Amino acid sequence: MLVSLTGPRLKELRAALRSLDARMQAIGAIGKRREGAVACPHCHHDRHTR
């Protein structure tokens, strides 16, 4: 199916994949940062609330 894509459609696909990759990297970075957060940096309470 990819073989049948035209030049402009391939460019669109590449842009969409780059955008998705950037989002996935951001989500991964946020997830890693949350793993290390075991307590509130202000009050040091270990339960999360909104």
All heavy atoms as a GROMACS GRO file, in nm:
protein
  386
    1MET      N    1   0.081  -0.119   0.000
    1MET     CA    2   0.000   0.000   0.000
    1MET      C    3   0.087   0.127   0.000
    1MET      O    4   0.052   0.225  -0.063
    1MET     CB    5  -0.091  -0.003   0.123
    1MET     CG    6  -0.209   0.084   0.113
    1MET     SD    7  -0.318   0.044   0.251
    1MET     CE    8  -0.431   0.173   0.232
    2LEU      N    9   0.200   0.122   0.070
    2LEU     CA   10   0.288   0.239   0.072
    2LEU      C   11   0.349   0.268  -0.065
    2LEU      O   12   0.374   0.382  -0.098
    2LEU     CB   13   0.400   0.218   0.174
    2LEU     CG   14   0.359   0.218   0.320
    2LEU    CD1   15   0.478   0.182   0.408
    2LEU    CD2   16   0.301   0.350   0.360
    3VAL      N   17   0.369   0.164  -0.142
    3VAL     CA   18   0.429   0.179  -0.274
    3VAL      C   19   0.340   0.264  -0.364
    3VAL      O   20   0.389   0.338  -0.449
    3VAL     CB   21   0.454   0.040  -0.338
    3VAL    CG1   22   0.507   0.053  -0.478
    3VAL    CG2   23   0.549  -0.040  -0.251
    4SER      N   24   0.211   0.258  -0.343
    4SER     CA   25   0.118   0.331  -0.430
    4SER      C   26   0.102   0.479  -0.391
    4SER      O   27   0.036   0.553  -0.463
    4SER     CB   28  -0.019   0.263  -0.429
    4SER     OG   29  -0.075   0.270  -0.300
    5LEU      N   30   0.162   0.522  -0.281
    5LEU     CA   31   0.148   0.662  -0.239
    5LEU      C   32   0.226   0.755  -0.332
    5LEU      O   33   0.337   0.724  -0.374
    5LEU     CB   34   0.198   0.681  -0.096
    5LEU     CG   35   0.115   0.616   0.014
    5LEU    CD1   36   0.181   0.637   0.149
    5LEU    CD2   37  -0.026   0.671   0.016
    6THR      N   38   0.168   0.870  -0.359
    6THR     CA   39   0.234   0.970  -0.442
    6THR      C   40   0.330   1.052  -0.356
    6THR      O   41   0.326   1.045  -0.233
    6THR     CB   42   0.129   1.063  -0.505
    6THR    OG1   43   0.060   1.130  -0.400
    6THR    CG2   44   0.032   0.986  -0.592
    7GLY      N   45   0.413   1.132  -0.420
    7GLY     CA   46   0.511   1.214  -0.349
    7GLY      C   47   0.450   1.301  -0.241
    7GLY      O   48   0.496   1.299  -0.126
    8PRO      N   49   0.346   1.379  -0.271
    8PRO     CA   50   0.285   1.464  -0.168
    8PRO      C   51   0.226   1.384  -0.053
    8PRO      O   52   0.238   1.424   0.063
    8PRO     CB   53   0.175   1.539  -0.243
    8PRO     CG   54   0.217   1.539  -0.386
    8PRO     CD   55   0.290   1.410  -0.405
    9ARG      N   56   0.167   1.269  -0.083
    9ARG     CA   57   0.109   1.187   0.024
    9ARG      C   58   0.219   1.126   0.111
    9ARG      O   59   0.203   1.112   0.231
    9ARG     CB   60   0.022   1.076  -0.036
    9ARG     CG   61  -0.100   1.124  -0.110
    9ARG     CD   62  -0.199   1.194  -0.023
    9ARG     NE   63  -0.263   1.096   0.063
    9ARG     CZ   64  -0.346   1.126   0.161
    9ARG    NH1   65  -0.377   1.250   0.184
    9ARG    NH2   66  -0.397   1.033   0.236
   10LEU      N   67   0.333   1.091   0.049
   10LEU     CA   68   0.446   1.040   0.127
   10LEU      C   69   0.499   1.148   0.221
   10LEU      O   70   0.535   1.119   0.335
   10LEU     CB   71   0.558   0.991   0.034
   10LEU     CG   72   0.538   0.853  -0.026
   10LEU    CD1   73   0.646   0.826  -0.130
   10LEU    CD2   74   0.540   0.747   0.081
   11LYS      N   75   0.504   1.272   0.174
   11LYS     CA   76   0.548   1.382   0.260
   11LYS      C   77   0.454   1.400   0.377
   11LYS      O   78   0.497   1.423   0.490
   11LYS     CB   79   0.559   1.511   0.179
   11LYS     CG   80   0.677   1.516   0.087
   11LYS     CD   81   0.684   1.648   0.013
   11LYS     CE   82   0.802   1.649  -0.084
   11LYS     NZ   83   0.813   1.776  -0.156
   12GLU      N   84   0.324   1.390   0.352
   12GLU     CA   85   0.225   1.399   0.460
   12GLU      C   86   0.244   1.288   0.561
   12GLU      O   87   0.237   1.311   0.682
   12GLU     CB   88   0.084   1.392   0.403
   12GLU     CG   89   0.038   1.515   0.328
   12GLU     CD   90  -0.102   1.498   0.273
   12GLU    OE1   91  -0.185   1.431   0.338
   12GLU    OE2   92  -0.128   1.551   0.164
   13LEU      N   93   0.268   1.166   0.511
   13LEU     CA   94   0.289   1.052   0.600
   13LEU      C   95   0.413   1.071   0.684
   13LEU      O   96   0.411   1.047   0.805
   13LEU     CB   97   0.299   0.924   0.517
   13LEU     CG   98   0.328   0.796   0.596
   13LEU    CD1   99   0.220   0.770   0.699
   13LEU    CD2  100   0.343   0.678   0.501
   14ARG      N  101   0.522   1.117   0.623
   14ARG     CA  102   0.646   1.141   0.698
   14ARG      C  103   0.625   1.245   0.807
   14ARG      O  104   0.670   1.228   0.920
   14ARG     CB  105   0.757   1.186   0.604
   14ARG     CG  106   0.816   1.077   0.521
   14ARG     CD  107   0.936   1.128   0.440
   14ARG     NE  108   0.971   1.033   0.338
   14ARG     CZ  109   0.962   1.057   0.208
   14ARG    NH1  110   0.924   1.174   0.163
   14ARG    NH2  111   0.994   0.963   0.122
   15ALA      N  112   0.555   1.352   0.774
   15ALA     CA  113   0.528   1.459   0.872
   15ALA      C  114   0.442   1.405   0.986
   15ALA      O  115   0.468   1.434   1.104
   15ALA     CB  116   0.459   1.576   0.804
   16ALA      N  117   0.343   1.326   0.954
   16ALA     CA  118   0.257   1.268   1.058
   16ALA      C  119   0.335   1.174   1.149
   16ALA      O  120   0.318   1.175   1.271
   16ALA     CB  121   0.139   1.195   0.994
   17LEU      N  122   0.424   1.094   1.090
   17LEU     CA  123   0.505   1.002   1.170
   17LEU      C  124   0.604   1.078   1.259
   17LEU      O  125   0.627   1.039   1.374
   17LEU     CB  126   0.579   0.904   1.079
   17LEU     CG  127   0.490   0.798   1.012
   17LEU    CD1  128   0.571   0.717   0.913
   17LEU    CD2  129   0.425   0.709   1.115
   18ARG      N  130   0.662   1.186   1.207
   18ARG     CA  131   0.753   1.267   1.290
   18ARG      C  132   0.677   1.328   1.407
   18ARG      O  133   0.726   1.330   1.520
   18ARG     CB  134   0.818   1.376   1.206
   18ARG     CG  135   0.939   1.330   1.129
   18ARG     CD  136   1.019   1.448   1.073
   18ARG     NE  137   0.944   1.524   0.974
   18ARG     CZ  138   0.940   1.498   0.844
   18ARG    NH1  139   1.008   1.396   0.796
   18ARG    NH2  140   0.871   1.573   0.762
   19SER      N  141   0.558   1.377   1.381
   19SER     CA  142   0.476   1.436   1.486
   19SER      C  143   0.439   1.332   1.592
   19SER      O  144   0.447   1.358   1.712
   19SER     CB  145   0.350   1.497   1.425
   19SER     OG  146   0.264   1.546   1.525
   20LEU      N  147   0.401   1.215   1.545
   20LEU     CA  148   0.367   1.107   1.638
   20LEU      C  149   0.488   1.067   1.721
   20LEU      O  150   0.478   1.046   1.842
   20LEU     CB  151   0.313   0.987   1.560
   20LEU     CG  152   0.277   0.864   1.642
   20LEU    CD1  153   0.168   0.895   1.743
   20LEU    CD2  154   0.236   0.750   1.551
   21ASP      N  155   0.603   1.058   1.657
   21ASP     CA  156   0.725   1.022   1.728
   21ASP      C  157   0.758   1.125   1.835
   21ASP      O  158   0.793   1.090   1.948
   21ASP     CB  159   0.842   1.007   1.630
   21ASP     CG  160   0.969   0.960   1.698
   21ASP    OD1  161   0.962   0.858   1.770
   21ASP    OD2  162   1.074   1.026   1.680
   22ALA      N  163   0.744   1.252   1.802
   22ALA     CA  164   0.771   1.359   1.899
   22ALA      C  165   0.676   1.348   2.018
   22ALA      O  166   0.717   1.363   2.134
   22ALA     CB  167   0.759   1.495   1.833
   23ARG      N  168   0.549   1.321   1.990
   23ARG     CA  169   0.451   1.306   2.098
   23ARG      C  170   0.485   1.188   2.187
   23ARG      O  171   0.477   1.195   2.309
   23ARG     CB  172   0.310   1.289   2.042
   23ARG     CG  173   0.251   1.415   1.993
   23ARG     CD  174   0.105   1.394   1.955
   23ARG     NE  175   0.080   1.472   1.835
   23ARG     CZ  176  -0.002   1.439   1.740
   23ARG    NH1  177  -0.069   1.328   1.747
   23ARG    NH2  178  -0.020   1.517   1.636
   24MET      N  179   0.522   1.076   2.125
   24MET     CA  180   0.554   0.956   2.202
   24MET      C  181   0.679   0.978   2.288
   24MET      O  182   0.686   0.932   2.401
   24MET     CB  183   0.574   0.837   2.109
   24MET     CG  184   0.448   0.796   2.034
   24MET     SD  185   0.305   0.765   2.138
   24MET     CE  186   0.358   0.620   2.225
   25GLN      N  187   0.776   1.052   2.237
   25GLN     CA  188   0.895   1.083   2.316
   25GLN      C  189   0.858   1.171   2.435
   25GLN      O  190   0.908   1.152   2.546
   25GLN     CB  191   1.000   1.151   2.229
   25GLN     CG  192   1.069   1.056   2.135
   25GLN     CD  193   1.176   1.125   2.052
   25GLN    OE1  194   1.213   1.238   2.078
   25GLN    NE2  195   1.225   1.056   1.951
   26ALA      N  196   0.770   1.268   2.413
   26ALA     CA  197   0.727   1.356   2.522
   26ALA      C  198   0.651   1.278   2.628
   26ALA      O  199   0.675   1.295   2.748
   26ALA     CB  200   0.640   1.469   2.467
   27ILE      N  201   0.563   1.190   2.584
   27ILE     CA  202   0.488   1.108   2.679
   27ILE      C  203   0.582   1.018   2.759
   27ILE      O  204   0.567   1.002   2.880
   27ILE     CB  205   0.380   1.025   2.606
   27ILE    CG1  206   0.270   1.119   2.556
   27ILE    CG2  207   0.322   0.916   2.695
   27ILE    CD1  208   0.172   1.054   2.459
   28GLY      N  209   0.681   0.962   2.691
   28GLY     CA  210   0.780   0.878   2.760
   28GLY      C  211   0.860   0.956   2.862
   28GLY      O  212   0.886   0.908   2.972
   29ALA      N  213   0.899   1.077   2.826
   29ALA     CA  214   0.976   1.160   2.919
   29ALA      C  215   0.892   1.197   3.041
   29ALA      O  216   0.942   1.195   3.154
   29ALA     CB  217   1.024   1.287   2.848
   30ILE      N  218   0.766   1.227   3.019
   30ILE     CA  219   0.677   1.259   3.132
   30ILE      C  220   0.659   1.136   3.221
   30ILE      O  221   0.664   1.146   3.343
   30ILE     CB  222   0.541   1.309   3.080
   30ILE    CG1  223   0.558   1.446   3.016
   30ILE    CG2  224   0.438   1.316   3.193
   30ILE    CD1  225   0.437   1.493   2.936
   31GLY      N  226   0.642   1.020   3.158
   31GLY     CA  227   0.627   0.898   3.235
   31GLY      C  228   0.749   0.866   3.318
   31GLY      O  229   0.738   0.829   3.435
   32LYS      N  230   0.866   0.884   3.262
   32LYS     CA  231   0.990   0.859   3.337
   32LYS      C  232   1.002   0.956   3.454
   32LYS      O  233   1.045   0.919   3.562
   32LYS     CB  234   1.112   0.872   3.246
   32LYS     CG  235   1.133   0.754   3.158
   32LYS     CD  236   1.259   0.770   3.075
   32LYS     CE  237   1.277   0.652   2.984
   32LYS     NZ  238   1.397   0.666   2.900
   33ARG      N  239   0.965   1.080   3.430
   33ARG     CA  240   0.975   1.179   3.537
   33ARG      C  241   0.879   1.146   3.650
   33ARG      O  242   0.911   1.163   3.766
   33ARG     CB  243   0.946   1.317   3.481
   33ARG     CG  244   0.972   1.425   3.580
   33ARG     CD  245   0.980   1.559   3.516
   33ARG     NE  246   1.020   1.654   3.619
   33ARG     CZ  247   1.007   1.782   3.608
   33ARG    NH1  248   0.959   1.833   3.498
   33ARG    NH2  249   1.044   1.861   3.705
   34ARG      N  250   0.760   1.096   3.615
   34ARG     CA  251   0.661   1.062   3.717
   34ARG      C  252   0.704   0.941   3.798
   34ARG      O  253   0.669   0.929   3.915
   34ARG     CB  254   0.526   1.035   3.653
   34ARG     CG  255   0.463   1.159   3.596
   34ARG     CD  256   0.331   1.128   3.537
   34ARG     NE  257   0.230   1.186   3.626
   34ARG     CZ  258   0.103   1.158   3.620
   34ARG    NH1  259   0.058   1.073   3.531
   34ARG    NH2  260   0.018   1.214   3.702
   35GLU      N  261   0.780   0.849   3.737
   35GLU     CA  262   0.825   0.730   3.809
   35GLU      C  263   0.911   0.767   3.929
   35GLU      O  264   0.904   0.704   4.032
   35GLU     CB  265   0.904   0.639   3.716
   35GLU     CG  266   0.822   0.567   3.613
   35GLU     CD  267   0.907   0.490   3.514
   35GLU    OE1  268   1.031   0.486   3.530
   35GLU    OE2  269   0.850   0.435   3.420
   36GLY      N  270   0.992   0.868   3.914
   36GLY     CA  271   1.081   0.909   4.021
   36GLY      C  272   1.014   0.993   4.127
   36GLY      O  273   1.065   1.008   4.237
   37ALA      N  274   0.897   1.047   4.097
   37ALA     CA  275   0.827   1.133   4.192
   37ALA      C  276   0.745   1.047   4.287
   37ALA      O  277   0.638   1.002   4.255
   37ALA     CB  278   0.738   1.232   4.118
   38VAL      N  279   0.798   1.024   4.406
   38VAL     CA  280   0.728   0.943   4.504
   38VAL      C  281   0.660   1.028   4.610
   38VAL      O  282   0.582   0.978   4.688
   38VAL     CB  283   0.822   0.841   4.570
   38VAL    CG1  284   0.868   0.739   4.469
   38VAL    CG2  285   0.938   0.910   4.635
   39ALA      N  286   0.693   1.156   4.615
   39ALA     CA  287   0.632   1.244   4.714
   39ALA      C  288   0.623   1.386   4.658
   39ALA      O  289   0.694   1.422   4.564
   39ALA     CB  290   0.715   1.244   4.841
   40CYS      N  291   0.534   1.461   4.717
   40CYS     CA  292   0.519   1.601   4.678
   40CYS      C  293   0.649   1.675   4.710
   40CYS      O  294   0.702   1.662   4.820
   40CYS     CB  295   0.402   1.662   4.756
   40CYS     SG  296   0.386   1.842   4.731
   41PRO      N  297   0.700   1.753   4.614
   41PRO     CA  298   0.824   1.825   4.641
   41PRO      C  299   0.807   1.937   4.743
   41PRO      O  300   0.905   1.984   4.800
   41PRO     CB  301   0.863   1.881   4.504
   41PRO     CG  302   0.737   1.885   4.428
   41PRO     CD  303   0.651   1.774   4.479
   42HIS      N  304   0.683   1.974   4.771
   42HIS     CA  305   0.659   2.084   4.865
   42HIS      C  306   0.633   2.034   5.007
   42HIS      O  307   0.696   2.077   5.102
   42HIS     CB  308   0.542   2.170   4.817
   42HIS     CG  309   0.565   2.225   4.680
   42HIS    ND1  310   0.656   2.325   4.653
   42HIS    CD2  311   0.509   2.192   4.561
   42HIS    CE1  312   0.656   2.351   4.525
   42HIS    NE2  313   0.568   2.272   4.465
   43CYS      N  314   0.538   1.940   5.020
   43CYS     CA  315   0.501   1.894   5.155
   43CYS      C  316   0.550   1.753   5.184
   43CYS      O  317   0.536   1.704   5.296
   43CYS     CB  318   0.350   1.900   5.172
   43CYS     SG  319   0.260   1.777   5.074
   44HIS      N  320   0.605   1.686   5.084
   44HIS     CA  321   0.660   1.550   5.094
   44HIS      C  322   0.554   1.444   5.125
   44HIS      O  323   0.587   1.336   5.169
   44HIS     CB  324   0.773   1.544   5.197
   44HIS     CG  325   0.882   1.642   5.167
   44HIS    ND1  326   0.967   1.626   5.062
   44HIS    CD2  327   0.914   1.760   5.226
   44HIS    CE1  328   1.050   1.731   5.058
   44HIS    NE2  329   1.019   1.813   5.156
   45HIS      N  330   0.428   1.474   5.098
   45HIS     CA  331   0.322   1.377   5.115
   45HIS      C  332   0.328   1.277   5.001
   45HIS      O  333   0.359   1.313   4.887
   45HIS     CB  334   0.186   1.448   5.116
   45HIS     CG  335   0.076   1.364   5.174
   45HIS    ND1  336   0.004   1.276   5.098
   45HIS    CD2  337   0.031   1.353   5.300
   45HIS    CE1  338  -0.084   1.215   5.174
   45HIS    NE2  339  -0.071   1.259   5.299
   46ASP      N  340   0.302   1.148   5.028
   46ASP     CA  341   0.319   1.046   4.926
   46ASP      C  342   0.192   1.012   4.848
   46ASP      O  343   0.194   0.930   4.758
   46ASP     CB  344   0.375   0.918   4.987
   46ASP     CG  345   0.283   0.857   5.091
   46ASP    OD1  346   0.187   0.923   5.132
   46ASP    OD2  347   0.309   0.742   5.131
   47ARG      N  348   0.081   1.076   4.878
   47ARG     CA  349  -0.042   1.052   4.804
   47ARG      C  350  -0.068   1.167   4.708
   47ARG      O  351  -0.048   1.282   4.744
   47ARG     CB  352  -0.161   1.038   4.898
   47ARG     CG  353  -0.137   0.921   4.992
   47ARG     CD  354  -0.252   0.839   5.028
   47ARG     NE  355  -0.346   0.813   4.923
   47ARG     CZ  356  -0.470   0.781   4.948
   47ARG    NH1  357  -0.514   0.775   5.071
   47ARG    NH2  358  -0.552   0.756   4.848
   48HIS      N  359  -0.113   1.134   4.588
   48HIS     CA  360  -0.137   1.237   4.486
   48HIS      C  361  -0.284   1.277   4.488
   48HIS      O  362  -0.372   1.192   4.494
   48HIS     CB  363  -0.102   1.183   4.347
   48HIS     CG  364   0.040   1.141   4.336
   48HIS    ND1  365   0.141   1.232   4.320
   48HIS    CD2  366   0.097   1.020   4.341
   48HIS    CE1  367   0.255   1.167   4.313
   48HIS    NE2  368   0.231   1.037   4.327
   49THR      N  369  -0.307   1.405   4.485
   49THR     CA  370  -0.442   1.457   4.473
   49THR      C  371  -0.441   1.568   4.372
   49THR      O  372  -0.336   1.623   4.338
   49THR     CB  373  -0.496   1.513   4.607
   49THR    OG1  374  -0.412   1.618   4.650
   49THR    CG2  375  -0.502   1.404   4.711
   50ARG      N  376  -0.556   1.600   4.324
   50ARG     CA  377  -0.565   1.706   4.226
   50ARG      C  378  -0.587   1.838   4.295
   50ARG      O  379  -0.655   1.852   4.391
   50ARG     CB  380  -0.679   1.677   4.129
   50ARG     CG  381  -0.684   1.776   4.020
   50ARG     CD  382  -0.781   1.734   3.917
   50ARG     NE  383  -0.773   1.833   3.812
   50ARG     CZ  384  -0.837   1.828   3.701
   50ARG    NH1  385  -0.914   1.728   3.677
   50ARG    NH2  386  -0.824   1.921   3.611
   0.00000   0.00000   0.00000
